[in-house]
Amino acid sequence: MEGFLLLGVIVLAVLAVADLVVGVGNDAVNFLNSAIGSRIGKFRTIMWVATAGIFIGALSSAGMMEIAREGIFNPEYFSLEDVIVIFLAVMITDIFLLDAFNTLGMPTSTTVSIVFELLGASIIVSGYKILTHNEPMNWLFNINDASEGIIGYINWSKTSSIVSSILLSVVISFTVGALVMFISRLLFSYQFQKKIKTVGLVWASLAMLAMSYFLIYKGLKSTYSSKELSKQELVDYTNAINPTSKDSLVFSEKFNITDLEGRTLEFKEKTNDKGKVVYEVFFGNKSIKNFISGVKDNMLLFLSGFFVFWLIAFSVLQRFNINPLRIVVYAGTFSLAMAFAGNDLVNFIGVPLAGWQSYDMFQTANLNAGGILNSADYKMIGLKFPLQTPYLYLMLAGLIMTLTLWFSKKSRTVTETEVKLGMQEETFEKFQSNSISRGIVRGSVLINKALTAVLPSSVIKFIERQFIPIVGSDNKEVPAFDMVRASVNLTVASMLIAAATSLKLPLSTTYVSFMVAMGTSLADRAWGRESASYRIAGVLNVIMGWFITAGIAFIVAGVVAIILINFKLYGLILLIFGLVSMVFYTNYYHKKEAERKEKTEDVIKTIDFSVDSAFQKTSKEIGEGISVITKAFKLAIDGLITEDKSKIKRAKVLNKDISTFYTDVKNNLFKAIKKSKLSEKQTAQLYILSNDLMQDMLQSLGSIIETAEGHVSNAHKPLAENQITLAVKITNEVDLYLSQVSKSLEKNDYTELNETKRLKKSIFDQIELGLSAQVEGITKKDYGFKNTDLTLKILLEIKDLVAISVRFSKLLDRLKRGESPLGNR
C-alpha cells in the first residue's frame, strides 16, 4: 500500500503539469477570441498581453484550493488511501476529457469537469465504504449536519450550489450579451469610426470602468482570502498532525498555529454572521484588502472617479489617433487572462496539491505517533484546514501556463471554433444544421415578421440603417467581427464574472465567455438566414458537449476509482499507460488534421484567375489527383481479387485524403472567386467545373472501394476465374488509360487525345463483354445475387470513372484554344 500511495503522489505531480497544459489549451478561448476575431493588432501583441495577464494572475493568486479538498466531499470521513484514489481518478479523467475536447476544437468548462469528476469518484469511494462497513445508505445522500447527528460523505449543498449557478449563468450570459450588443449597434452602427469622438468616448469609458471593477473584484480579490474555523476544527487539525497531543491548544483572542510548511498562521477570535464564535485566519496582502474595503465603502466615488479618469484619458489619446475601443479590447484580454490564472488555477493544480498535502500530513502525523498509523484508517480531517499553495508552485504554474499559451496548437483550434461561430461574413460552416436549429430559425423568422408588422416603419428603417454592414475589401482578409462587438464581448463577460464573484456565486468562465460571444453574434446579425441554422447547430453542439462533459466526467472518474480501489498499483500503471497512449494518439490526429488544413489553405491562397496561371495550376493539380485515384483503384480491385482487406483499407485512406482535400477546396472557392475580377469569370468557371468533375470521379472511386470492402468483409464467395481474368485485364487498361490522362494534364500536352479515345473504347468493349458474360452466367445459374450485384456495380462505376476522366483533357484543351470551358460556343 505504501508503494501505491507514494507512486500516486508522484503521478499526481506529473499530472498537474499535464493538466495545466490541456486546461490552458481549452480555456485560452475565454480571453483570446475577441482580440483575435477583431484583429485589433498583431497576433504576437495579443499573445503578449494575454501572457502578462496569466503570469501576473498566477503570481498574485492567494492559492486557496478549497474546492479540491472539501468543496465536494467531506474529508473527515475519508482515509488517506480514499482521497488518493479520488484525486488520481479526477486527474486521469480530467486530462483524458480536456485533451479530447481540445483535439476536437470544442470549448468546455474546466470547472464543470473538475466538479463532476470529484463527485463521481467521491460517490464511488463513499459507496464502497458504505457497502464494506455495513453503514446506512443515507450517509451518502443526506446533507452533512453535525448538529443533527447526520453524517454525509458528500457535500451536497455546495455541489448543488455550484451546478445551479453554472447552469443559470448560461442563460443570463446569452441574454445580457445579446441585449447589450443590440443597444451598442444602435448607438454605433457599423460606421463606428465616425462616432468614436462622441459616443465612442463615453462607451469606451464605461467599458473601462466595468473592466476596472472586474479587476478589483475578480482580479485583486484573488490575491487574498480568509477562512473561518471553529474551535473544534482547530483542535481536530492539531490532533491530525500530532495524534499524541490531545486538546493542547490554549485559546485566546489571538493565537498562532504552525502549518506543515513551517509557516506561522495567526488566528483571531470573532463572532460570525450566525452569532457563533469562530477563529479567522487571513492569507495574502492586507493592504490590498484594506484598499478593496475602502473602495467598497465608497463605491459611488470610486466609479465616478474612474469614469472621469478614463473619459479624460481617452480624450487625450483621441488627439493622437488612438482608437479607444482598441484599448478596451486589450484591457479586456488582460483582465480575463489575469482572472483566469488567479481563479481557475484551482481547476488544474488544486487536486494534485491536495494529494501531496494529504500525504505530507499523514507522514508528519505518523512520525509524531511513532510510526504506528495506518493509511487506510487515518482520516483526512486536516484537509478542512486552510492550506495555502507554496508561492514557488504558483510561479511554476504561471510559467507552464504562459508557455502552453504560446506553443499549444490545440488552443488555437478551440479559439477558431468560437471565432467562426461568431464570424460576420459567410464562410464554410464547421457544423451541419439539424431539425432543432432549423426549427429555431423558422420560428425566429415568424417572430421577426410579427414584430415588423407591429413596430412603426420609422423605427424599422432606423434599426435597418444601423445594421447595414461595411463591405470589406477583397484584397485583404477582413476581421471576423469589429471592435465594437469585441469590446462588448469582453466588457459583458467581465461584468457578469465580477458580479458573480462579489455575490460569492460559483460559475464557469468558459460558459460565460462563450455564451456572451454567441449572444452578441445573434444580436449583431452575424447569423443571417444563410448561416443561422448552421451557427445555431454549432452552439447547440457546444452546449450539448457541456452536458456530455459533466456526464463523462462523472462516469469515467467513477470507473477509474473502481479500478484503483480493486487493483491499486497495477491498476494505476495500466491507467497511466492508457492515458499516455491516448494523448499520443490525439496529438498525432491533431497534427494530421492541421497538416491537411494547412495544405488546403495553401492551395486556396495560390488560386490565380489569370488564364495562364489557372491553366498551369489546374492541369498539374488534376494530374496529380488522377494519379492518386489510379493507385487507389488498383489497390481496391487487387484487394477484391485476393480478398486482402489491408489493400482495400489503404485504398480507402487514399480516397478519403483526396476527397477531403477537394471538398475543402470546393468549400473555399466562394471566398477565392469573391476576390476575382469580372474579366476572370471564364477561369473561375474552370475551377468550378474541374472541381465538379473531380467530385464525380471520387464518388465513383468511393463506390468501387465500398463495394469491394463489403464483399470481402462479409466473406462472400470469391470471384470466378473468368471474372478475375476480366478484372485484371480491365484494371491494367484503366491503369494505362488514367496514367496517360494524368501525364497529358501534367505536361499540358493534349496531342494524344486520339490515343486516349482508343483506350477508352477498348475499356468500354471489355466492360460490355463483362456485362454480357454476367447476364449469360445468371441465366445458367453460375452466379448468385451477391456476385452479380458486386460485378454490375464495379463495372458500371469503372465506366463512369473512365468517361469522366477524359473530360478534364477536353476542358483544358478548350481553354488552351481560347474556347468556352463548356464547349457550347
Residue pairs with C-beta under 8 A, 6 or more apart in sequence:
1 81
1 375
1 376
1 568
2 375
3 569
4 84
4 568
4 569
4 572
5 80
5 81
5 84
5 359
5 375
6 359
7 569
7 572
8 84
8 87
8 88
8 355
8 572
9 84
9 355
9 356
9 359
11 88
11 91
11 572
11 576
12 87
12 88
12 91
12 351
12 352
12 355
12 356
13 352
13 356
15 91
15 92
15 95
15 352
16 91
16 348
16 349
16 351
16 352
16 353
17 400
18 95
18 583
19 91
19 94
19 95
19 98
19 348
19 349
19 352
20 348
20 349
20 397
20 400
20 401
20 404
21 400
21 404
21 408
22 94
22 95
22 98
22 99
22 102
22 410
23 94
23 98
23 110
23 344
23 347
23 348
24 54
24 348
24 401
24 404
24 405
24 408
24 411
25 98
25 99
25 102
25 404
25 408
25 410
25 411
25 414
26 98
26 101
26 102
26 107
26 108
26 110
26 411
26 414
26 510
27 110
27 340
27 344
27 509
27 510
28 50
28 405
28 408
28 411
28 414
28 415
29 107
29 411
29 414
29 415
29 417
29 418
29 510
29 513
29 514
30 107
30 336
30 340
30 493
30 509
30 510
30 513
30 514
31 50
31 53
31 332
31 333
31 336
31 337
31 340
31 513
32 46
32 50
32 333
32 411
32 415
33 415
33 418
33 419
33 422
33 489
33 513
33 517
34 329
34 332
34 333
34 485
34 486
34 487
34 489
34 490
34 517
35 41
35 46
35 49
35 50
35 329
35 330
35 332
35 333
35 486
36 43
36 46
36 415
36 419
37 418
37 419
37 422
37 423
37 479
37 480
37 481
37 486
38 329
38 479
38 480
38 481
38 482
38 483
38 485
38 486
39 479
39 480
40 46
40 326
40 329
40 330
40 483
40 486
41 326
41 330
46 330
46 333
47 405
47 406
49 330
49 333
49 334
49 337
50 333
50 334
50 337
50 405
51 337
51 402
51 405
51 406
52 334
52 337
53 333
53 334
53 335
53 336
53 337
53 338
53 340
53 341
54 337
54 338
54 340
54 341
54 398
54 401
54 402
54 405
55 341
55 398
55 399
55 401
55 402
56 338
56 341
57 219
57 222
57 337
57 338
57 339
57 340
57 341
57 342
57 343
57 345
57 398
58 341
58 342
58 345
58 394
58 395
58 397
58 398
58 401
59 394
59 395
59 398
60 219
60 220
60 222
60 223
60 338
60 342
61 222
61 223
61 341
61 342
61 343
61 345
61 389
61 394
62 222
62 223
62 224
62 225
62 283
62 284
62 388
63 283
63 345
63 388
63 389
63 390
63 391
63 393
63 394
64 225
64 227
64 283
64 346
64 386
64 388
64 389
65 346
65 349
65 350
65 351
65 353
65 354
65 387
65 389
66 346
66 386
67 114
67 115
67 118
67 346
67 350
68 87
68 114
68 118
68 346
68 350
68 351
68 353
68 354
69 75
69 350
69 354
69 357
69 383
69 384
69 387
70 155
70 383
70 384
71 115
71 118
71 155
71 158
71 159
71 162
72 115
72 118
72 119
72 122
72 154
72 155
72 158
72 159
73 86
73 118
73 122
73 126
73 153
73 154
73 155
74 144
74 152
74 153
74 154
74 155
75 83
75 379
75 380
75 381
75 382
75 383
75 384
76 236
76 379
76 380
76 381
76 384
77 126
77 129
77 151
77 153
77 379
78 86
78 125
78 129
78 153
78 379
78 380
79 375
79 376
79 377
79 378
79 379
79 380
80 358
80 359
80 362
80 375
80 376
80 378
80 380
81 375
81 376
82 125
82 129
82 380
83 354
83 355
83 358
83 380
83 383
84 355
84 358
84 359
85 121
85 125
85 561
85 564
85 565
86 118
86 121
86 122
86 125
86 561
87 351
87 352
87 354
87 355
87 358
88 355
88 560
88 564
88 572
88 575
89 117
89 120
89 121
89 124
89 557
89 558
89 560
89 561
89 564
90 114
90 117
90 118
90 121
90 351
90 557
91 351
91 352
92 560
92 575
92 576
92 579
93 113
93 117
93 120
93 121
93 553
93 556
93 557
93 560
94 110
94 113
94 114
94 117
94 351
94 553
95 579
95 583
96 556
96 579
96 582
97 108
97 113
97 117
97 549
97 552
97 553
97 556
98 108
98 110
98 113
99 410
99 582
99 583
99 586
100 582
100 586
101 107
101 108
101 414
101 545
101 549
102 408
102 410
102 411
102 413
102 414
102 586
102 590
103 410
103 413
103 586
103 589
103 590
105 410
105 413
105 414
105 416
105 417
106 414
106 417
106 541
106 542
106 545
107 414
107 417
107 418
107 510
107 514
107 542
108 510
108 545
108 546
108 549
109 166
109 508
109 510
109 511
109 546
109 549
110 344
110 347
110 348
110 508
110 510
111 162
111 166
111 344
111 347
111 506
111 507
111 508
111 509
111 510
112 166
112 508
112 511
112 546
112 549
112 550
112 553
113 347
113 549
113 550
113 553
114 346
114 347
114 350
114 351
114 553
115 159
115 162
115 163
116 549
116 550
116 551
116 553
116 554
116 557
117 553
117 554
117 556
117 557
118 351
118 557
119 154
119 159
119 554
119 557
120 553
120 554
120 555
120 556
120 557
120 558
120 561
121 557
121 558
121 560
121 561
122 153
122 154
123 140
123 153
123 154
123 558
124 557
124 558
124 561
124 562
124 565
125 561
125 565
126 139
126 140
126 153
126 154
127 140
128 565
129 135
129 153
130 136
130 137
130 139
130 140
130 153
138 150
139 151
139 152
139 153
140 152
140 153
140 154
141 152
141 154
141 156
142 150
142 151
142 152
142 156
143 150
143 152
143 156
143 157
144 150
144 151
144 152
144 155
145 152
161 505
161 506
162 506
165 500
165 505
165 506
165 507
166 506
166 507
166 508
166 511
169 496
169 500
169 507
169 508
169 511
169 512
169 515
170 511
170 515
170 543
172 496
173 492
173 493
173 496
173 511
173 512
173 513
173 514
173 515
173 516
173 519
174 515
174 516
174 518
174 519
175 519
176 492
176 496
176 516
176 519
177 488
177 489
177 492
177 493
177 515
177 516
177 517
177 518
177 519
177 520
177 523
178 519
178 520
178 522
178 523
179 519
179 523
180 488
180 491
180 492
180 520
181 485
181 488
181 519
181 520
181 523
181 524
182 523
184 203
184 484
184 485
184 488
185 466
185 467
185 484
185 523
185 524
186 463
186 466
187 195
187 199
187 203
188 195
188 199
188 200
188 203
188 466
188 484
189 195
189 465
189 466
189 467
189 468
190 466
190 467
190 468
190 469
190 470
190 482
191 470
192 200
192 325
192 482
192 483
192 484
196 318
196 323
196 324
196 325
197 318
200 323
200 324
200 325
201 311
201 314
201 315
201 318
201 324
202 311
203 325
203 487
204 310
204 314
204 324
204 325
204 327
204 328
204 487
205 307
205 310
205 311
205 314
205 324
206 307
206 491
207 328
207 332
207 487
207 490
207 491
208 306
208 310
208 314
208 327
208 328
208 331
209 303
209 306
209 307
209 310
210 491
210 494
210 495
210 498
211 328
211 331
211 332
211 335
211 490
211 491
211 494
212 306
212 310
213 303
213 306
213 494
213 495
213 498
214 335
214 339
214 494
214 495
214 497
214 498
215 335
215 338
215 339
216 292
216 295
216 498
217 292
217 498
217 501
217 502
218 335
218 339
218 342
218 343
218 494
218 497
218 498
218 501
219 335
219 338
219 339
219 342
220 288
220 291
220 292
221 292
221 501
222 339
222 342
222 343
223 284
223 285
223 288
223 342
224 282
224 283
224 284
224 285
224 286
224 288
224 289
225 282
225 283
225 284
225 386
226 280
226 281
226 282
226 283
227 280
227 281
227 283
227 386
228 270
228 272
228 278
228 279
228 280
229 237
229 267
229 278
229 279
229 280
229 281
229 384
229 385
229 386
230 276
230 278
230 279
231 251
231 277
231 279
233 384
233 385
234 249
234 257
234 267
234 279
235 247
235 249
236 381
236 382
236 384
237 257
237 381
237 382
237 384
237 385
238 245
238 248
238 249
238 257
239 245
239 246
239 247
240 361
240 365
240 379
240 380
240 381
240 382
240 385
241 260
241 361
241 364
241 365
241 368
241 382
242 364
242 365
242 368
242 369
243 365
243 368
243 369
243 373
244 368
244 369
249 255
249 257
251 269
251 279
252 269
253 268
253 269
254 266
254 267
254 268
254 269
255 266
255 267
256 264
256 265
256 266
256 267
257 264
257 265
257 267
258 264
258 265
259 265
259 385
259 387
259 388
260 357
260 360
260 361
260 364
260 387
261 388
261 390
263 388
265 281
265 386
266 281
266 282
267 279
267 280
267 281
268 279
268 280
268 281
269 277
269 278
269 279
270 277
270 278
270 279
270 280
271 277
271 278
272 278
281 386
282 289
283 386
283 388
295 302
314 324
314 327
317 324
317 327
318 324
323 483
325 483
325 484
325 486
325 487
326 483
328 483
328 487
328 490
328 491
329 483
329 486
329 487
329 490
331 490
332 486
332 487
332 489
332 490
332 491
332 493
332 494
333 490
335 490
335 494
336 490
336 493
336 494
336 497
336 509
336 513
339 494
339 497
339 509
340 509
341 398
341 401
343 509
344 509
345 394
345 397
348 397
349 389
349 393
349 397
353 389
353 393
354 383
357 383
357 387
358 380
358 382
358 383
361 380
361 382
361 383
362 373
362 375
362 378
365 373
365 378
366 372
366 373
366 378
404 411
405 411
409 590
409 594
410 590
413 590
413 594
417 430
417 538
417 542
418 514
418 517
419 480
420 427
420 429
420 430
420 480
420 538
421 430
421 517
421 518
421 521
421 535
421 538
421 539
421 542
422 480
422 481
422 485
422 517
422 518
422 520
422 521
422 526
423 480
423 481
423 526
424 469
424 478
424 479
424 480
424 481
424 482
424 524
424 526
425 472
425 478
425 480
426 528
426 530
426 531
426 670
427 531
427 671
428 664
428 667
428 668
429 531
429 534
429 535
429 538
430 538
431 534
431 535
431 537
431 538
431 541
432 534
432 537
433 533
433 534
433 536
433 537
434 537
434 540
436 536
436 537
436 540
437 532
437 533
437 534
437 536
437 537
437 540
438 533
440 533
440 536
441 529
441 532
441 533
441 536
444 532
445 529
452 460
467 524
467 525
469 525
472 478
474 674
474 675
475 675
481 521
481 524
481 526
485 520
485 521
485 524
488 516
488 520
489 513
489 516
489 517
489 520
492 516
492 520
493 509
493 512
493 513
493 516
496 507
496 512
496 516
497 507
497 509
497 512
500 506
500 507
511 546
514 542
518 539
521 527
521 535
526 535
527 535
527 536
560 575
563 571
563 574
563 575
564 571
564 572
564 575
567 574
596 657
596 660
596 661
596 664
597 664
599 661
600 661
600 664
600 665
600 668
601 668
603 621
603 661
603 665
604 665
604 668
604 671
604 672
606 617
607 617
607 669
607 672
607 687
608 614
608 617
609 673
609 676
609 677
609 680
609 683
609 684
609 687
610 680
610 683
611 682
611 683
611 815
614 683
614 686
614 687
615 683
615 686
615 748
615 812
615 815
615 816
616 748
618 686
618 687
618 690
618 812
619 745
619 746
619 748
619 812
620 745
620 746
622 690
622 694
622 745
622 808
622 812
623 741
623 742
623 743
623 744
623 745
623 746
624 742
624 746
625 658
625 662
625 694
626 697
626 738
626 741
626 742
626 745
626 805
626 808
627 738
627 739
627 742
628 654
628 657
628 658
629 655
629 658
629 697
629 698
629 701
629 738
629 801
630 734
630 735
630 738
630 739
630 742
631 651
631 654
632 650
632 651
632 652
632 654
632 655
632 658
632 701
632 705
633 651
633 701
633 704
633 731
633 734
633 735
633 738
633 801
634 731
634 735
635 647
635 648
635 650
635 651
635 654
636 647
636 648
636 651
636 701
636 704
636 705
636 708
637 704
637 708
637 727
637 731
637 794
638 644
638 647
638 731
639 645
639 646
639 647
639 648
639 651
639 708
639 712
640 648
640 708
640 711
640 712
640 719
640 727
640 794
641 718
641 719
641 724
641 727
641 728
643 712
643 718
644 712
645 709
645 712
645 713
648 705
648 708
648 709
648 712
649 709
651 705
652 705
652 709
655 698
655 701
655 702
655 705
658 698
659 698
659 702
662 691
662 694
662 695
662 698
663 695
665 691
666 691
666 695
669 687
669 688
669 691
672 687
673 684
673 687
673 688
676 683
676 684
682 815
682 820
682 821
683 815
685 821
685 822
686 811
686 812
686 815
686 821
689 811
689 821
689 822
690 808
690 811
690 812
693 804
693 807
693 808
693 811
696 800
696 804
697 801
697 804
697 805
700 797
700 798
700 800
700 801
700 804
701 797
701 801
703 793
703 797
704 793
704 794
704 797
704 798
704 801
707 790
707 793
707 794
707 797
708 790
708 794
711 786
711 790
716 786
716 787
716 790
717 784
717 786
717 787
719 727
719 787
719 791
720 777
720 782
720 783
720 787
722 773
723 770
723 773
723 787
723 791
726 766
726 769
726 770
726 773
727 794
729 766
730 763
730 766
730 767
730 770
730 795
730 798
733 759
733 762
733 763
733 766
734 763
734 798
734 801
734 802
736 759
737 756
737 759
737 760
737 763
737 802
737 805
738 802
738 805
740 752
740 755
740 756
740 759
741 756
741 805
741 806
741 808
741 809
744 750
744 752
744 753
744 756
744 809
745 808
745 809
745 812
748 812
748 816
750 809
750 812
750 813
750 816
753 806
753 809
753 810
753 813
756 806
756 809
757 806
760 802
760 803
760 806
763 798
763 802
764 799
764 802
767 795
767 796
767 798
767 799
770 791
770 795
771 792
771 795
774 783
774 788
774 791
774 792
774 795
777 783
778 788
783 791
810 823
811 821
814 820
814 821
814 823
815 821
819 825
